[in-house]
Amino acid sequence: MSETICHCMGVSRDEIVSTIKEKHLKTVAQVGEETDAGTGCGGCQPEIQAILDEVNG
């Protein structure tokens, strides 16, 4: 099990990475629309951005 990135919505790193790759996402807002990650308190948005940067190079 991968680490939980968004604790409010219970979204894991693996789920975020696979969704970014499958749907070619480029923004934190797009990740939120697809996974709900970052749409609660918003505290994980910088971490989501870091994952986006990592996946998209």
PDBQT receptor file of N, H, CA, C and O in Angstrom, charges set to zero:
ATOM      1  N   MET A   1       0.856  -1.197   0.000  1.00  0.00    +0.000 N 
ATOM      2  CA  MET A   1       0.000   0.000   0.000  1.00  0.00    +0.000 C 
ATOM      3  C   MET A   1       0.887   1.241   0.000  1.00  0.00    +0.000 C 
ATOM      4  O   MET A   1       1.809   1.349   0.808  1.00  0.00    +0.000 OA
ATOM      5  N   SER A   2       0.611   2.162  -0.894  1.00  0.00    +0.000 N 
ATOM      6  H   SER A   2      -0.138   2.073  -1.551  1.00  0.00    +0.000 HD
ATOM      7  CA  SER A   2       1.426   3.362  -0.944  1.00  0.00    +0.000 C 
ATOM      8  C   SER A   2       0.942   4.376   0.072  1.00  0.00    +0.000 C 
ATOM      9  O   SER A   2      -0.151   4.250   0.624  1.00  0.00    +0.000 OA
ATOM     10  N   GLU A   3       1.769   5.383   0.313  1.00  0.00    +0.000 N 
ATOM     11  H   GLU A   3       2.657   5.485  -0.136  1.00  0.00    +0.000 HD
ATOM     12  CA  GLU A   3       1.418   6.386   1.319  1.00  0.00    +0.000 C 
ATOM     13  C   GLU A   3       0.170   7.165   0.915  1.00  0.00    +0.000 C 
ATOM     14  O   GLU A   3      -0.100   7.356  -0.271  1.00  0.00    +0.000 OA
ATOM     15  N   THR A   4      -0.580   7.608   1.909  1.00  0.00    +0.000 N 
ATOM     16  H   THR A   4      -0.361   7.453   2.872  1.00  0.00    +0.000 HD
ATOM     17  CA  THR A   4      -1.747   8.441   1.664  1.00  0.00    +0.000 C 
ATOM     18  C   THR A   4      -1.269   9.875   1.500  1.00  0.00    +0.000 C 
ATOM     19  O   THR A   4      -0.589  10.417   2.371  1.00  0.00    +0.000 OA
ATOM     20  N   ILE A   5      -1.629  10.480   0.385  1.00  0.00    +0.000 N 
ATOM     21  H   ILE A   5      -2.182  10.040  -0.323  1.00  0.00    +0.000 HD
ATOM     22  CA  ILE A   5      -1.259  11.866   0.118  1.00  0.00    +0.000 C 
ATOM     23  C   ILE A   5      -2.358  12.790   0.615  1.00  0.00    +0.000 C 
ATOM     24  O   ILE A   5      -2.083  13.760   1.321  1.00  0.00    +0.000 OA
ATOM     25  N   CYS A   6      -3.600  12.495   0.252  1.00  0.00    +0.000 N 
ATOM     26  H   CYS A   6      -3.823  11.707  -0.322  1.00  0.00    +0.000 HD
ATOM     27  CA  CYS A   6      -4.737  13.315   0.681  1.00  0.00    +0.000 C 
ATOM     28  C   CYS A   6      -5.474  12.567   1.791  1.00  0.00    +0.000 C 
ATOM     29  O   CYS A   6      -6.220  11.622   1.535  1.00  0.00    +0.000 OA
ATOM     30  N   HIS A   7      -5.249  13.011   3.026  1.00  0.00    +0.000 N 
ATOM     31  H   HIS A   7      -4.643  13.778   3.234  1.00  0.00    +0.000 HD
ATOM     32  CA  HIS A   7      -5.876  12.333   4.162  1.00  0.00    +0.000 C 
ATOM     33  C   HIS A   7      -7.366  12.649   4.255  1.00  0.00    +0.000 C 
ATOM     34  O   HIS A   7      -8.146  11.814   4.712  1.00  0.00    +0.000 OA
ATOM     35  N   CYS A   8      -7.767  13.841   3.830  1.00  0.00    +0.000 N 
ATOM     36  H   CYS A   8      -7.133  14.520   3.459  1.00  0.00    +0.000 HD
ATOM     37  CA  CYS A   8      -9.195  14.208   3.887  1.00  0.00    +0.000 C 
ATOM     38  C   CYS A   8     -10.040  13.260   3.028  1.00  0.00    +0.000 C 
ATOM     39  O   CYS A   8     -11.117  12.823   3.435  1.00  0.00    +0.000 OA
ATOM     40  N   MET A   9      -9.528  12.952   1.830  1.00  0.00    +0.000 N 
ATOM     41  H   MET A   9      -8.653  13.306   1.498  1.00  0.00    +0.000 HD
ATOM     42  CA  MET A   9     -10.293  12.143   0.885  1.00  0.00    +0.000 C 
ATOM     43  C   MET A   9      -9.771  10.708   0.778  1.00  0.00    +0.000 C 
ATOM     44  O   MET A   9     -10.337   9.894   0.048  1.00  0.00    +0.000 OA
ATOM     45  N   GLY A  10      -8.695  10.402   1.503  1.00  0.00    +0.000 N 
ATOM     46  H   GLY A  10      -8.235  11.063   2.095  1.00  0.00    +0.000 HD
ATOM     47  CA  GLY A  10      -8.163   9.040   1.514  1.00  0.00    +0.000 C 
ATOM     48  C   GLY A  10      -7.582   8.602   0.176  1.00  0.00    +0.000 C 
ATOM     49  O   GLY A  10      -7.816   7.478  -0.268  1.00  0.00    +0.000 OA
ATOM     50  N   VAL A  11      -6.818   9.495  -0.473  1.00  0.00    +0.000 N 
ATOM     51  H   VAL A  11      -6.628  10.409  -0.113  1.00  0.00    +0.000 HD
ATOM     52  CA  VAL A  11      -6.271   9.193  -1.789  1.00  0.00    +0.000 C 
ATOM     53  C   VAL A  11      -4.769   8.895  -1.658  1.00  0.00    +0.000 C 
ATOM     54  O   VAL A  11      -4.014   9.668  -1.069  1.00  0.00    +0.000 OA
ATOM     55  N   SER A  12      -4.363   7.755  -2.222  1.00  0.00    +0.000 N 
ATOM     56  H   SER A  12      -4.977   7.127  -2.701  1.00  0.00    +0.000 HD
ATOM     57  CA  SER A  12      -2.970   7.325  -2.117  1.00  0.00    +0.000 C 
ATOM     58  C   SER A  12      -2.106   7.890  -3.234  1.00  0.00    +0.000 C 
ATOM     59  O   SER A  12      -2.604   8.339  -4.266  1.00  0.00    +0.000 OA
ATOM     60  N   ARG A  13      -0.796   7.855  -3.000  1.00  0.00    +0.000 N 
ATOM     61  H   ARG A  13      -0.392   7.490  -2.162  1.00  0.00    +0.000 HD
ATOM     62  CA  ARG A  13       0.174   8.278  -4.007  1.00  0.00    +0.000 C 
ATOM     63  C   ARG A  13       0.011   7.465  -5.290  1.00  0.00    +0.000 C 
ATOM     64  O   ARG A  13       0.015   8.026  -6.386  1.00  0.00    +0.000 OA
ATOM     65  N   ASP A  14      -0.132   6.142  -5.156  1.00  0.00    +0.000 N 
ATOM     66  H   ASP A  14      -0.136   5.686  -4.266  1.00  0.00    +0.000 HD
ATOM     67  CA  ASP A  14      -0.272   5.273  -6.338  1.00  0.00    +0.000 C 
ATOM     68  C   ASP A  14      -1.493   5.654  -7.169  1.00  0.00    +0.000 C 
ATOM     69  O   ASP A  14      -1.438   5.667  -8.398  1.00  0.00    +0.000 OA
ATOM     70  N   GLU A  15      -2.595   5.964  -6.491  1.00  0.00    +0.000 N 
ATOM     71  H   GLU A  15      -2.640   5.954  -5.492  1.00  0.00    +0.000 HD
ATOM     72  CA  GLU A  15      -3.816   6.342  -7.206  1.00  0.00    +0.000 C 
ATOM     73  C   GLU A  15      -3.606   7.656  -7.969  1.00  0.00    +0.000 C 
ATOM     74  O   GLU A  15      -4.046   7.793  -9.110  1.00  0.00    +0.000 OA
ATOM     75  N   ILE A  16      -2.938   8.609  -7.334  1.00  0.00    +0.000 N 
ATOM     76  H   ILE A  16      -2.581   8.498  -6.407  1.00  0.00    +0.000 HD
ATOM     77  CA  ILE A  16      -2.667   9.890  -7.989  1.00  0.00    +0.000 C 
ATOM     78  C   ILE A  16      -1.750   9.696  -9.195  1.00  0.00    +0.000 C 
ATOM     79  O   ILE A  16      -2.021  10.214 -10.278  1.00  0.00    +0.000 OA
ATOM     80  N   VAL A  17      -0.667   8.949  -9.002  1.00  0.00    +0.000 N 
ATOM     81  H   VAL A  17      -0.447   8.528  -8.122  1.00  0.00    +0.000 HD
ATOM     82  CA  VAL A  17       0.294   8.721 -10.099  1.00  0.00    +0.000 C 
ATOM     83  C   VAL A  17      -0.377   8.020 -11.277  1.00  0.00    +0.000 C 
ATOM     84  O   VAL A  17      -0.202   8.433 -12.423  1.00  0.00    +0.000 OA
ATOM     85  N   SER A  18      -1.143   6.966 -11.007  1.00  0.00    +0.000 N 
ATOM     86  H   SER A  18      -1.285   6.630 -10.076  1.00  0.00    +0.000 HD
ATOM     87  CA  SER A  18      -1.767   6.229 -12.116  1.00  0.00    +0.000 C 
ATOM     88  C   SER A  18      -2.793   7.089 -12.840  1.00  0.00    +0.000 C 
ATOM     89  O   SER A  18      -2.911   7.006 -14.063  1.00  0.00    +0.000 OA
ATOM     90  N   THR A  19      -3.539   7.918 -12.104  1.00  0.00    +0.000 N 
ATOM     91  H   THR A  19      -3.443   7.986 -11.111  1.00  0.00    +0.000 HD
ATOM     92  CA  THR A  19      -4.533   8.792 -12.736  1.00  0.00    +0.000 C 
ATOM     93  C   THR A  19      -3.862   9.861 -13.589  1.00  0.00    +0.000 C 
ATOM     94  O   THR A  19      -4.337  10.167 -14.682  1.00  0.00    +0.000 OA
ATOM     95  N   ILE A  20      -2.762  10.431 -13.101  1.00  0.00    +0.000 N 
ATOM     96  H   ILE A  20      -2.376  10.182 -12.213  1.00  0.00    +0.000 HD
ATOM     97  CA  ILE A  20      -2.008  11.423 -13.886  1.00  0.00    +0.000 C 
ATOM     98  C   ILE A  20      -1.556  10.798 -15.202  1.00  0.00    +0.000 C 
ATOM     99  O   ILE A  20      -1.694  11.402 -16.266  1.00  0.00    +0.000 OA
ATOM    100  N   LYS A  21      -1.015   9.584 -15.121  1.00  0.00    +0.000 N 
ATOM    101  H   LYS A  21      -0.902   9.094 -14.257  1.00  0.00    +0.000 HD
ATOM    102  CA  LYS A  21      -0.500   8.906 -16.325  1.00  0.00    +0.000 C 
ATOM    103  C   LYS A  21      -1.624   8.525 -17.285  1.00  0.00    +0.000 C 
ATOM    104  O   LYS A  21      -1.516   8.745 -18.491  1.00  0.00    +0.000 OA
ATOM    105  N   GLU A  22      -2.698   7.958 -16.752  1.00  0.00    +0.000 N 
ATOM    106  H   GLU A  22      -2.786   7.780 -15.772  1.00  0.00    +0.000 HD
ATOM    107  CA  GLU A  22      -3.804   7.492 -17.598  1.00  0.00    +0.000 C 
ATOM    108  C   GLU A  22      -4.509   8.635 -18.309  1.00  0.00    +0.000 C 
ATOM    109  O   GLU A  22      -4.870   8.518 -19.480  1.00  0.00    +0.000 OA
ATOM    110  N   LYS A  23      -4.704   9.745 -17.597  1.00  0.00    +0.000 N 
ATOM    111  H   LYS A  23      -4.411   9.840 -16.646  1.00  0.00    +0.000 HD
ATOM    112  CA  LYS A  23      -5.520  10.836 -18.128  1.00  0.00    +0.000 C 
ATOM    113  C   LYS A  23      -4.685  12.041 -18.578  1.00  0.00    +0.000 C 
ATOM    114  O   LYS A  23      -5.230  13.071 -18.976  1.00  0.00    +0.000 OA
ATOM    115  N   HIS A  24      -3.349  11.897 -18.508  1.00  0.00    +0.000 N 
ATOM    116  H   HIS A  24      -2.907  11.060 -18.184  1.00  0.00    +0.000 HD
ATOM    117  CA  HIS A  24      -2.424  12.953 -18.953  1.00  0.00    +0.000 C 
ATOM    118  C   HIS A  24      -2.723  14.280 -18.256  1.00  0.00    +0.000 C 
ATOM    119  O   HIS A  24      -2.830  15.322 -18.902  1.00  0.00    +0.000 OA
ATOM    120  N   LEU A  25      -2.855  14.229 -16.936  1.00  0.00    +0.000 N 
ATOM    121  H   LEU A  25      -2.768  13.383 -16.411  1.00  0.00    +0.000 HD
ATOM    122  CA  LEU A  25      -3.200  15.425 -16.166  1.00  0.00    +0.000 C 
ATOM    123  C   LEU A  25      -1.981  16.329 -16.006  1.00  0.00    +0.000 C 
ATOM    124  O   LEU A  25      -0.846  15.858 -15.932  1.00  0.00    +0.000 OA
ATOM    125  N   LYS A  26      -2.238  17.640 -15.954  1.00  0.00    +0.000 N 
ATOM    126  H   LYS A  26      -3.160  18.023 -16.014  1.00  0.00    +0.000 HD
ATOM    127  CA  LYS A  26      -1.160  18.626 -15.860  1.00  0.00    +0.000 C 
ATOM    128  C   LYS A  26      -1.280  19.553 -14.658  1.00  0.00    +0.000 C 
ATOM    129  O   LYS A  26      -0.305  20.216 -14.302  1.00  0.00    +0.000 OA
ATOM    130  N   THR A  27      -2.453  19.618 -14.021  1.00  0.00    +0.000 N 
ATOM    131  H   THR A  27      -3.244  19.080 -14.310  1.00  0.00    +0.000 HD
ATOM    132  CA  THR A  27      -2.641  20.566 -12.923  1.00  0.00    +0.000 C 
ATOM    133  C   THR A  27      -3.207  19.893 -11.675  1.00  0.00    +0.000 C 
ATOM    134  O   THR A  27      -3.806  18.819 -11.735  1.00  0.00    +0.000 OA
ATOM    135  N   VAL A  28      -2.994  20.563 -10.545  1.00  0.00    +0.000 N 
ATOM    136  H   VAL A  28      -2.507  21.435 -10.496  1.00  0.00    +0.000 HD
ATOM    137  CA  VAL A  28      -3.549  20.093  -9.277  1.00  0.00    +0.000 C 
ATOM    138  C   VAL A  28      -5.074  20.053  -9.361  1.00  0.00    +0.000 C 
ATOM    139  O   VAL A  28      -5.703  19.134  -8.838  1.00  0.00    +0.000 OA
ATOM    140  N   ALA A  29      -5.664  21.049 -10.020  1.00  0.00    +0.000 N 
ATOM    141  H   ALA A  29      -5.153  21.795 -10.445  1.00  0.00    +0.000 HD
ATOM    142  CA  ALA A  29      -7.129  21.090 -10.159  1.00  0.00    +0.000 C 
ATOM    143  C   ALA A  29      -7.648  19.874 -10.924  1.00  0.00    +0.000 C 
ATOM    144  O   ALA A  29      -8.677  19.302 -10.563  1.00  0.00    +0.000 OA
ATOM    145  N   GLN A  30      -6.936  19.480 -11.980  1.00  0.00    +0.000 N 
ATOM    146  H   GLN A  30      -6.100  19.945 -12.273  1.00  0.00    +0.000 HD
ATOM    147  CA  GLN A  30      -7.349  18.300 -12.747  1.00  0.00    +0.000 C 
ATOM    148  C   GLN A  30      -7.264  17.043 -11.889  1.00  0.00    +0.000 C 
ATOM    149  O   GLN A  30      -8.154  16.194 -11.946  1.00  0.00    +0.000 OA
ATOM    150  N   VAL A  31      -6.203  16.917 -11.095  1.00  0.00    +0.000 N 
ATOM    151  H   VAL A  31      -5.480  17.607 -11.049  1.00  0.00    +0.000 HD
ATOM    152  CA  VAL A  31      -6.068  15.768 -10.195  1.00  0.00    +0.000 C 
ATOM    153  C   VAL A  31      -7.241  15.752  -9.213  1.00  0.00    +0.000 C 
ATOM    154  O   VAL A  31      -7.801  14.694  -8.925  1.00  0.00    +0.000 OA
ATOM    155  N   GLY A  32      -7.606  16.923  -8.705  1.00  0.00    +0.000 N 
ATOM    156  H   GLY A  32      -7.150  17.782  -8.939  1.00  0.00    +0.000 HD
ATOM    157  CA  GLY A  32      -8.742  17.025  -7.782  1.00  0.00    +0.000 C 
ATOM    158  C   GLY A  32     -10.049  16.609  -8.423  1.00  0.00    +0.000 C 
ATOM    159  O   GLY A  32     -10.864  15.925  -7.804  1.00  0.00    +0.000 OA
ATOM    160  N   GLU A  33     -10.250  17.026  -9.678  1.00  0.00    +0.000 N 
ATOM    161  H   GLU A  33      -9.588  17.581 -10.182  1.00  0.00    +0.000 HD
ATOM    162  CA  GLU A  33     -11.482  16.664 -10.387  1.00  0.00    +0.000 C 
ATOM    163  C   GLU A  33     -11.585  15.155 -10.579  1.00  0.00    +0.000 C 
ATOM    164  O   GLU A  33     -12.670  14.584 -10.471  1.00  0.00    +0.000 OA
ATOM    165  N   GLU A  34     -10.462  14.515 -10.863  1.00  0.00    +0.000 N 
ATOM    166  H   GLU A  34      -9.581  14.979 -10.951  1.00  0.00    +0.000 HD
ATOM    167  CA  GLU A  34     -10.466  13.077 -11.163  1.00  0.00    +0.000 C 
ATOM    168  C   GLU A  34     -10.433  12.190  -9.918  1.00  0.00    +0.000 C 
ATOM    169  O   GLU A  34     -11.012  11.104  -9.922  1.00  0.00    +0.000 OA
ATOM    170  N   THR A  35      -9.758  12.641  -8.846  1.00  0.00    +0.000 N 
ATOM    171  H   THR A  35      -9.288  13.524  -8.843  1.00  0.00    +0.000 HD
ATOM    172  CA  THR A  35      -9.546  11.773  -7.683  1.00  0.00    +0.000 C 
ATOM    173  C   THR A  35     -10.116  12.326  -6.379  1.00  0.00    +0.000 C 
ATOM    174  O   THR A  35     -10.182  11.601  -5.386  1.00  0.00    +0.000 OA
ATOM    175  N   ASP A  36     -10.526  13.587  -6.359  1.00  0.00    +0.000 N 
ATOM    176  H   ASP A  36     -10.472  14.176  -7.165  1.00  0.00    +0.000 HD
ATOM    177  CA  ASP A  36     -10.943  14.327  -5.158  1.00  0.00    +0.000 C 
ATOM    178  C   ASP A  36      -9.765  14.721  -4.270  1.00  0.00    +0.000 C 
ATOM    179  O   ASP A  36      -9.965  15.410  -3.270  1.00  0.00    +0.000 OA
ATOM    180  N   ALA A  37      -8.549  14.304  -4.606  1.00  0.00    +0.000 N 
ATOM    181  H   ALA A  37      -8.387  13.744  -5.418  1.00  0.00    +0.000 HD
ATOM    182  CA  ALA A  37      -7.375  14.677  -3.811  1.00  0.00    +0.000 C 
ATOM    183  C   ALA A  37      -7.179  16.187  -3.861  1.00  0.00    +0.000 C 
ATOM    184  O   ALA A  37      -7.260  16.803  -4.924  1.00  0.00    +0.000 OA
ATOM    185  N   GLY A  38      -6.921  16.772  -2.696  1.00  0.00    +0.000 N 
ATOM    186  H   GLY A  38      -6.856  16.272  -1.833  1.00  0.00    +0.000 HD
ATOM    187  CA  GLY A  38      -6.670  18.209  -2.625  1.00  0.00    +0.000 C 
ATOM    188  C   GLY A  38      -7.912  19.065  -2.563  1.00  0.00    +0.000 C 
ATOM    189  O   GLY A  38      -7.819  20.292  -2.557  1.00  0.00    +0.000 OA
ATOM    190  N   THR A  39      -9.087  18.432  -2.516  1.00  0.00    +0.000 N 
ATOM    191  H   THR A  39      -9.162  17.434  -2.521  1.00  0.00    +0.000 HD
ATOM    192  CA  THR A  39     -10.324  19.213  -2.538  1.00  0.00    +0.000 C 
ATOM    193  C   THR A  39     -10.936  19.385  -1.146  1.00  0.00    +0.000 C 
ATOM    194  O   THR A  39     -11.963  20.046  -0.996  1.00  0.00    +0.000 OA
ATOM    195  N   GLY A  40     -10.307  18.790  -0.129  1.00  0.00    +0.000 N 
ATOM    196  H   GLY A  40      -9.473  18.252  -0.251  1.00  0.00    +0.000 HD
ATOM    197  CA  GLY A  40     -10.795  18.967   1.242  1.00  0.00    +0.000 C 
ATOM    198  C   GLY A  40     -10.172  20.219   1.829  1.00  0.00    +0.000 C 
ATOM    199  O   GLY A  40     -10.581  21.331   1.495  1.00  0.00    +0.000 OA
ATOM    200  N   CYS A  41      -9.190  20.050   2.697  1.00  0.00    +0.000 N 
ATOM    201  H   CYS A  41      -8.858  19.146   2.968  1.00  0.00    +0.000 HD
ATOM    202  CA  CYS A  41      -8.553  21.207   3.335  1.00  0.00    +0.000 C 
ATOM    203  C   CYS A  41      -7.538  21.878   2.408  1.00  0.00    +0.000 C 
ATOM    204  O   CYS A  41      -7.197  23.044   2.605  1.00  0.00    +0.000 OA
ATOM    205  N   GLY A  42      -7.053  21.144   1.393  1.00  0.00    +0.000 N 
ATOM    206  H   GLY A  42      -7.330  20.197   1.233  1.00  0.00    +0.000 HD
ATOM    207  CA  GLY A  42      -6.094  21.709   0.437  1.00  0.00    +0.000 C 
ATOM    208  C   GLY A  42      -4.650  21.620   0.875  1.00  0.00    +0.000 C 
ATOM    209  O   GLY A  42      -3.754  22.035   0.140  1.00  0.00    +0.000 OA
ATOM    210  N   GLY A  43      -4.409  21.089   2.051  1.00  0.00    +0.000 N 
ATOM    211  H   GLY A  43      -5.136  20.751   2.648  1.00  0.00    +0.000 HD
ATOM    212  CA  GLY A  43      -3.043  21.021   2.575  1.00  0.00    +0.000 C 
ATOM    213  C   GLY A  43      -2.090  20.161   1.766  1.00  0.00    +0.000 C 
ATOM    214  O   GLY A  43      -0.875  20.348   1.835  1.00  0.00    +0.000 OA
ATOM    215  N   CYS A  44      -2.623  19.225   1.004  1.00  0.00    +0.000 N 
ATOM    216  H   CYS A  44      -3.610  19.073   0.949  1.00  0.00    +0.000 HD
ATOM    217  CA  CYS A  44      -1.774  18.319   0.231  1.00  0.00    +0.000 C 
ATOM    218  C   CYS A  44      -1.507  18.832  -1.187  1.00  0.00    +0.000 C 
ATOM    219  O   CYS A  44      -0.791  18.180  -1.947  1.00  0.00    +0.000 OA
ATOM    220  N   GLN A  45      -2.062  19.971  -1.550  1.00  0.00    +0.000 N 
ATOM    221  H   GLN A  45      -2.643  20.501  -0.933  1.00  0.00    +0.000 HD
ATOM    222  CA  GLN A  45      -1.883  20.465  -2.921  1.00  0.00    +0.000 C 
ATOM    223  C   GLN A  45      -0.420  20.640  -3.327  1.00  0.00    +0.000 C 
ATOM    224  O   GLN A  45      -0.075  20.303  -4.460  1.00  0.00    +0.000 OA
ATOM    225  N   PRO A  46       0.467  21.155  -2.449  1.00  0.00    +0.000 N 
ATOM    226  CA  PRO A  46       1.880  21.229  -2.849  1.00  0.00    +0.000 C 
ATOM    227  C   PRO A  46       2.486  19.852  -3.124  1.00  0.00    +0.000 C 
ATOM    228  O   PRO A  46       3.317  19.701  -4.020  1.00  0.00    +0.000 OA
ATOM    229  N   GLU A  47       2.069  18.856  -2.354  1.00  0.00    +0.000 N 
ATOM    230  H   GLU A  47       1.394  18.978  -1.626  1.00  0.00    +0.000 HD
ATOM    231  CA  GLU A  47       2.557  17.491  -2.562  1.00  0.00    +0.000 C 
ATOM    232  C   GLU A  47       2.035  16.933  -3.885  1.00  0.00    +0.000 C 
ATOM    233  O   GLU A  47       2.760  16.234  -4.592  1.00  0.00    +0.000 OA
ATOM    234  N   ILE A  48       0.783  17.237  -4.221  1.00  0.00    +0.000 N 
ATOM    235  H   ILE A  48       0.194  17.805  -3.647  1.00  0.00    +0.000 HD
ATOM    236  CA  ILE A  48       0.214  16.814  -5.505  1.00  0.00    +0.000 C 
ATOM    237  C   ILE A  48       0.986  17.480  -6.643  1.00  0.00    +0.000 C 
ATOM    238  O   ILE A  48       1.281  16.836  -7.650  1.00  0.00    +0.000 OA
ATOM    239  N   GLN A  49       1.314  18.757  -6.492  1.00  0.00    +0.000 N 
ATOM    240  H   GLN A  49       1.075  19.280  -5.674  1.00  0.00    +0.000 HD
ATOM    241  CA  GLN A  49       2.095  19.459  -7.520  1.00  0.00    +0.000 C 
ATOM    242  C   GLN A  49       3.458  18.800  -7.694  1.00  0.00    +0.000 C 
ATOM    243  O   GLN A  49       3.933  18.650  -8.820  1.00  0.00    +0.000 OA
ATOM    244  N   ALA A  50       4.084  18.411  -6.603  1.00  0.00    +0.000 N 
ATOM    245  H   ALA A  50       3.699  18.533  -5.689  1.00  0.00    +0.000 HD
ATOM    246  CA  ALA A  50       5.389  17.739  -6.676  1.00  0.00    +0.000 C 
ATOM    247  C   ALA A  50       5.270  16.410  -7.429  1.00  0.00    +0.000 C 
ATOM    248  O   ALA A  50       6.154  16.060  -8.210  1.00  0.00    +0.000 OA
ATOM    249  N   ILE A  51       4.188  15.673  -7.198  1.00  0.00    +0.000 N 
ATOM    250  H   ILE A  51       3.470  15.957  -6.563  1.00  0.00    +0.000 HD
ATOM    251  CA  ILE A  51       3.968  14.416  -7.913  1.00  0.00    +0.000 C 
ATOM    252  C   ILE A  51       3.757  14.696  -9.392  1.00  0.00    +0.000 C 
ATOM    253  O   ILE A  51       4.303  13.987 -10.238  1.00  0.00    +0.000 OA
ATOM    254  N   LEU A  52       2.973  15.721  -9.716  1.00  0.00    +0.000 N 
ATOM    255  H   LEU A  52       2.531  16.297  -9.029  1.00  0.00    +0.000 HD
ATOM    256  CA  LEU A  52       2.761  16.115 -11.124  1.00  0.00    +0.000 C 
ATOM    257  C   LEU A  52       4.098  16.422 -11.789  1.00  0.00    +0.000 C 
ATOM    258  O   LEU A  52       4.365  15.959 -12.898  1.00  0.00    +0.000 OA
ATOM    259  N   ASP A  53       4.936  17.201 -11.115  1.00  0.00    +0.000 N 
ATOM    260  H   ASP A  53       4.720  17.578 -10.214  1.00  0.00    +0.000 HD
ATOM    261  CA  ASP A  53       6.246  17.581 -11.676  1.00  0.00    +0.000 C 
ATOM    262  C   ASP A  53       7.106  16.336 -11.915  1.00  0.00    +0.000 C 
ATOM    263  O   ASP A  53       7.791  16.218 -12.931  1.00  0.00    +0.000 OA
ATOM    264  N   GLU A  54       7.049  15.408 -10.944  1.00  0.00    +0.000 N 
ATOM    265  H   GLU A  54       6.493  15.505 -10.119  1.00  0.00    +0.000 HD
ATOM    266  CA  GLU A  54       7.821  14.176 -11.030  1.00  0.00    +0.000 C 
ATOM    267  C   GLU A  54       7.358  13.313 -12.209  1.00  0.00    +0.000 C 
ATOM    268  O   GLU A  54       8.177  12.837 -12.995  1.00  0.00    +0.000 OA
ATOM    269  N   VAL A  55       6.046  13.116 -12.326  1.00  0.00    +0.000 N 
ATOM    270  H   VAL A  55       5.380  13.503 -11.688  1.00  0.00    +0.000 HD
ATOM    271  CA  VAL A  55       5.489  12.250 -13.362  1.00  0.00    +0.000 C 
ATOM    272  C   VAL A  55       5.649  12.870 -14.756  1.00  0.00    +0.000 C 
ATOM    273  O   VAL A  55       5.986  12.180 -15.718  1.00  0.00    +0.000 OA
ATOM    274  N   ASN A  56       5.403  14.172 -14.847  1.00  0.00    +0.000 N 
ATOM    275  H   ASN A  56       5.129  14.733 -14.065  1.00  0.00    +0.000 HD
ATOM    276  CA  ASN A  56       5.420  14.839 -16.156  1.00  0.00    +0.000 C 
ATOM    277  C   ASN A  56       6.810  15.366 -16.549  1.00  0.00    +0.000 C 
ATOM    278  O   ASN A  56       6.993  15.901 -17.642  1.00  0.00    +0.000 OA
ATOM    279  N   GLY A  57       7.766  15.208 -15.656  1.00  0.00    +0.000 N 
ATOM    280  H   GLY A  57       7.617  14.773 -14.768  1.00  0.00    +0.000 HD
ATOM    281  CA  GLY A  57       9.144  15.603 -15.961  1.00  0.00    +0.000 C 
ATOM    282  C   GLY A  57       9.306  17.090 -16.065  1.00  0.00    +0.000 C 
ATOM    283  O   GLY A  57      10.409  17.574 -16.318  1.00  0.00    +0.000 OA
TER     284      GLY A  57
